[in-house]
Amino acid sequence: MDTLFSKTVKAGSTTYFMDVREAKNNKKYVTVTASQLSNDAEKKFTKRSVTIFSDVADGLLDALKSAQQSLSGDGEFSQKVKSGRITYFVDVKEAKNNSRYLSLTSSQPSKEDPKKYSKRSIVIFNNAADNFISALSEVSEHLK
């Protein structure tokens, strides 16, 4: 699978890679990977990724923009966006140091046991939210 378009966003110690690809069924998707230096001596980097399919990209982008507005305020934000068997969650959470951040999680039934769910999530910190959402908006144009 060749990459059709890529975008990189650097924010502090985290780098976000956004790669648009085309599946065998000709549907486009973007894999968003958050990479940062690892504290584990055996691993150089820690990577977490979420796959976003074209049919849900606009709805997820809208949810992220809404969540971004609540980053600077008080209160909680949580929104889910469904796409077939995959459910995406966009949440604003608070860290131990009282800074707020976005959490993007995808959840789908496990292939081995449909009663269990496989979850993948990435964290977007407040200082990276503007650039991340802007880059994802640009990348989502290549999904159409």
Order of alpha helices (4+ residues) and beta strands (2+ residues): beta-beta-beta-beta-alpha-beta-beta-beta-beta-alpha
